[in-house]
Amino acid sequence: MTKVSVIIPNYNNERYLNRCIHSLKKQKEKEIEFILVDDGSKDRSQEIIESCCASDPRFRLYYFPVNQGVSIARNFGISKATGDYIGFVDSDDYIDANYFQVLKEKMDQTHAPMALAGYQVGHFRYRFQGEINYLDSKTNLQAGGIAVWNHLFRRDLIGEDRFLEECLCCEDTAFSLWMHMKGKRLVATDQTFYHYSVGNPTSCNSVIFPSAKSIEARFQVADYLGEKIKGDSHQFIYQDRILRTQIYLLLFCTKPIKDYTPENLEICRDLYNHLDVLIRQKYLDFREIITLEDPAILYAWNLLHAEDFHLQKKYEKLDVITSTHLFQKKAFNYIKR
């Protein structure tokens, strides 16, 4: 029988680790292995891992003496995986008992190279459904659709590809987006099997303010993918996907902004200038295959063209779709310039 390999990188997640491990141990999929890589944790992680996993033969445990980064931990896990399917779970998250069983069954039924699950963040549920053709211009897999933690991949799709080890953040986006381009189709379930943790201070999503390096990393992802698709027969469509994702990733930087110091304002202006250029490029170059039904783009436009820069603080608190529909008419005029 085919086996599922699940790779779990961990760093200083003693608060959530026990919950994650217990959700793994409840998996209904019989042919499964868990590769848990502790990336030099300084808290009680190793103690928790040994206590919860040592007696379960499905777990293979590895410990790095010093922290090396989540990409290196994931790549190490891939090198140790023996399964025909490879999935990833972050150690501060948890999953439902039938998560990998359902994803594997859907892949077997459709012969899809990868599967995608719905996920839950707090009280909000995000769903995907059916077979998705990545070459379809209407396909829009933002947010959890470009994360790695709610996917299951065929091992032969991954091949020799690995996570970007030198990237400060968004390394999972680069990986999953490249898998989408390689596989060209995926099967999704609207069941929200994956539960994403919020409020973890060790997560990159908990950063209070975007740094210049984190913004640079988002451009690094786009550059990496741009090199990958050079000469591909579907290069034009892939360029749209990369551009759309780059705008989304930069937009994500705007969400945590809380402290409007002069230094932070300078970073903000630089960030919004980048967004302005990208949005103009997106709608001037790809107007024929993209509609304005992308709330992230409209939200970015909203932030870029607020009459008073400080009013952006108010807009951040609004729901993306709610805050953008007010600016639809102006956005239409904007892109026609």
C-alpha positions in Angstrom: 0.0 0.0 0.0 1.1 3.6 -0.6 2.2 5.6 2.4 1.7 9.2 3.5 4.7 11.0 5.0 3.9 14.0 7.2 6.6 16.5 8.0 6.3 18.6 11.1 8.9 21.3 11.8 9.0 22.6 15.3 10.7 25.5 17.0 9.9 26.7 20.6 6.2 25.7 20.3 5.8 24.1 23.7 2.5 25.9 24.2 0.8 24.2 21.1 2.9 21.1 20.5 1.0 18.6 22.6 -2.3 19.5 20.8 -0.7 19.1 17.4 0.9 15.7 18.2 -2.4 14.3 19.6 -4.2 15.3 16.5 -1.6 13.5 14.4 -1.8 10.4 16.6 -5.6 10.3 15.9 -5.2 10.1 12.1 -7.4 7.4 10.5 -5.0 6.8 7.6 -3.3 3.6 8.4 -0.2 3.8 6.1 1.3 7.0 7.5 4.6 8.2 9.1 5.3 11.4 11.0 8.7 13.0 10.6 9.0 15.5 13.4 12.0 17.8 13.1 12.8 20.0 16.2 14.8 22.9 14.9 17.0 23.7 17.9 14.2 24.6 20.4 15.2 26.1 23.7 11.9 25.5 25.5 10.3 22.2 26.7 9.6 21.0 23.1 12.0 18.1 23.2 10.6 16.8 26.5 7.1 17.0 25.1 8.1 15.2 21.9 9.7 12.4 23.8 6.8 12.0 26.2 4.2 12.0 23.5 5.9 10.3 20.5 8.7 7.9 21.7 6.4 4.9 22.1 4.5 5.4 18.8 6.3 3.6 15.9 4.8 6.0 13.3 6.9 8.9 14.6 10.5 9.5 13.5 12.1 12.1 15.6 15.1 14.4 14.7 16.7 17.1 16.7 18.8 20.0 15.4 21.4 21.3 17.9 20.8 24.9 16.8 18.0 26.7 15.0 18.5 26.6 11.2 15.1 27.7 9.9 11.9 26.2 8.9 12.9 25.6 5.2 16.0 23.6 6.2 13.8 21.6 8.7 11.2 20.8 6.0 13.9 19.9 3.4 15.5 17.6 5.9 12.1 16.0 6.5 11.6 15.5 2.7 15.0 13.7 2.6 13.9 11.3 5.3 10.4 10.7 3.9 9.6 7.2 2.6 6.0 7.8 1.5 4.5 8.2 -2.0 2.6 11.2 -0.6 4.1 14.1 1.3 2.2 16.6 3.5 3.2 19.2 6.0 1.7 20.3 9.4 3.0 23.3 11.4 3.5 22.3 15.1 1.3 25.1 16.4 -1.7 23.9 14.3 -3.8 20.8 14.5 -5.8 18.6 12.1 -9.0 16.5 12.1 -8.7 12.7 12.3 -9.7 12.0 8.7 -7.6 14.8 7.2 -4.9 12.8 5.4 -7.2 9.8 4.7 -9.7 12.0 2.7 -7.0 14.0 0.8 -5.3 10.7 -0.2 -8.6 9.2 -1.3 -9.5 12.2 -3.4 -6.1 12.1 -5.1 -6.4 8.4 -5.9 -9.9 8.9 -7.3 -9.0 11.8 -9.6 -5.3 10.9 -10.2 -4.6 14.5 -9.2 -0.9 15.3 -8.4 -1.9 17.2 -5.2 -4.9 17.9 -3.0 -6.0 21.0 -1.0 -8.1 21.1 2.1 -10.3 23.8 3.6 -9.0 25.4 6.9 -10.2 27.3 9.9 -8.7 30.4 11.5 -10.5 31.3 14.7 -14.2 31.4 13.9 -13.6 31.8 10.2 -13.7 28.9 7.7 -12.1 29.0 4.3 -13.1 26.4 1.7 -12.0 25.1 -1.7 -14.0 22.6 -3.7 -13.7 20.2 -6.7 -11.1 19.7 -9.3 -9.1 22.9 -10.0 -7.4 23.6 -13.3 -4.5 25.9 -12.5 -4.4 27.1 -16.1 -7.9 28.4 -15.9 -7.8 32.2 -15.8 -10.6 32.3 -13.2 -8.5 30.3 -10.7 -7.7 32.4 -7.7 -6.0 30.5 -4.9 -5.0 33.2 -2.5 -4.6 33.0 1.3 -4.5 29.3 2.4 -4.6 28.2 -1.3 -0.9 29.2 -1.5 0.2 27.9 1.8 1.9 24.5 2.1 0.3 23.2 5.3 -3.1 22.3 3.9 -1.8 20.5 0.8 -0.9 16.9 0.1 1.6 16.3 -2.7 2.6 13.2 -4.7 6.2 12.6 -4.1 7.0 12.3 -7.8 5.6 15.8 -8.3 8.0 17.3 -5.7 10.9 15.4 -7.3 14.1 17.2 -6.5 12.5 20.6 -5.7 12.9 21.9 -2.2 12.0 24.9 -0.1 14.0 28.2 -0.4 16.4 28.0 2.5 17.7 31.6 2.2 14.2 33.2 2.2 13.2 35.1 5.3 9.5 34.3 4.9 6.9 33.1 2.4 9.1 30.2 1.5 6.1 27.9 1.6 4.3 30.1 -0.9 7.2 29.8 -3.3 7.1 26.0 -2.9 3.3 25.5 -3.2 2.9 27.9 -6.1 5.7 26.1 -8.0 3.9 22.8 -7.3 0.7 24.3 -8.7 2.5 25.3 -11.8 4.2 21.9 -12.2 1.1 19.9 -11.5 -1.3 22.2 -13.3 -4.3 20.8 -11.5 -5.4 19.8 -8.0 -8.4 18.4 -6.2 -9.9 20.2 -3.3 -12.3 19.4 -0.4 -14.4 22.1 1.2 -14.2 20.3 4.6 -12.2 22.5 7.0 -9.8 19.7 8.3 -6.9 22.0 9.1 -7.0 24.4 12.1 -4.6 27.3 11.8 -3.3 28.8 15.0 -3.4 32.5 15.6 -1.6 34.4 18.4 1.6 32.4 18.3 4.5 34.8 19.1 7.0 32.6 17.2 5.0 32.7 14.0 6.2 35.1 11.3 2.5 36.3 11.0 2.8 37.7 14.5 5.3 40.4 13.5 3.9 43.8 14.6 5.4 45.8 11.7 6.7 44.8 8.3 10.5 45.1 8.0 12.3 46.0 4.8 13.7 42.5 4.8 10.3 40.9 5.0 9.2 43.0 2.0 12.3 42.1 0.1 11.6 38.4 0.8 8.3 38.7 -1.0 10.0 40.1 -4.1 12.5 37.2 -3.7 9.7 34.7 -4.1 8.5 36.4 -7.3 12.0 36.5 -8.7 12.5 32.8 -7.9 9.3 31.8 -9.6 9.9 34.1 -12.5 13.1 32.2 -13.2 11.4 28.8 -12.9 8.8 29.6 -15.6 11.1 31.1 -18.2 10.4 29.5 -21.6 7.3 27.6 -20.4 4.5 27.4 -22.9 2.1 28.7 -20.2 4.5 31.5 -19.1 1.9 34.3 -19.6 -0.7 32.6 -17.3 2.0 31.8 -14.7 3.2 35.4 -14.7 -0.4 36.5 -13.8 -0.4 34.0 -10.9 2.9 35.3 -9.7 1.9 38.9 -9.9 -1.4 38.3 -8.2 0.4 36.4 -5.4 3.1 39.1 -5.1 0.4 41.7 -4.6 -1.3 39.6 -2.0 1.9 38.9 -0.1 2.8 42.6 0.0 -0.8 43.4 1.0 -0.4 41.0 3.9 2.4 43.3 5.1 -0.1 46.1 5.6 -2.3 44.2 8.0 -0.2 44.3 11.2 0.7 48.0 11.0 0.0 49.5 14.4 2.8 52.0 15.2 2.9 55.0 12.9 6.4 56.3 13.8 8.3 58.3 11.2 10.5 55.3 10.5 7.5 53.0 10.0 5.8 55.5 7.8 8.8 55.5 5.5 8.6 51.7 5.2 4.9 52.0 4.6 5.4 54.5 1.8 8.0 52.3 0.2 5.7 49.3 0.5 2.7 51.1 -1.0 4.8 52.5 -3.8 5.7 48.9 -4.7 2.0 47.9 -4.6 1.1 50.9 -6.8 3.6 49.8 -9.5 2.4 46.2 -9.3 -1.3 47.0 -9.5 -0.7 49.2 -12.5 1.3 46.5 -14.1 -1.3 43.9 -13.3 -4.2 45.7 -14.8 -2.4 47.2 -17.8 -0.8 44.0 -18.8 -3.4 41.4 -17.8 -6.7 43.3 -18.1 -8.1 40.8 -20.7 -7.8 37.8 -18.4 -8.4 39.3 -15.0 -11.5 41.0 -13.6 -11.8 43.4 -10.7 -13.4 40.7 -8.6 -10.2 40.3 -6.7 -10.9 42.0 -3.3 -7.2 42.0 -2.3 -6.4 44.3 -5.2 -9.2 46.7 -4.4 -8.2 46.7 -0.8 -4.7 47.6 -1.8 -5.9 50.4 -4.0 -8.0 51.7 -1.1 -4.9 51.8 1.1 -2.8 53.4 -1.6 -5.1 56.2 -2.3 -6.5 57.2 1.0 -6.7 60.9 1.2 -4.9 60.9 4.5 -2.2 58.4 5.1 -3.2 57.9 8.7 -6.7 57.0 7.7 -5.3 53.6 6.6 -5.3 52.6 10.3 -9.1 52.8 10.2 -9.3 50.7 6.9 -7.2 47.9 8.3 -10.0 47.1 10.8 -12.6 46.6 8.1 -13.4 43.4 6.3 -11.5 43.2 3.0 -14.6 42.9 0.8 -16.6 45.4 2.8 -13.9 48.0 2.7 -13.2 47.6 -1.0 -16.7 47.6 -2.6 -16.9 51.4 -1.7 -13.9 52.0 -4.0 -14.9 49.8 -6.9 -16.0 52.7 -9.2 -12.8 54.7 -8.5 -10.7 51.6 -9.1 -12.3 51.0 -12.5 -11.3 54.6 -13.4 -7.9 54.2 -11.9 -6.8 51.2 -14.1 -8.1 52.8 -17.3 -5.5 55.6 -17.0 
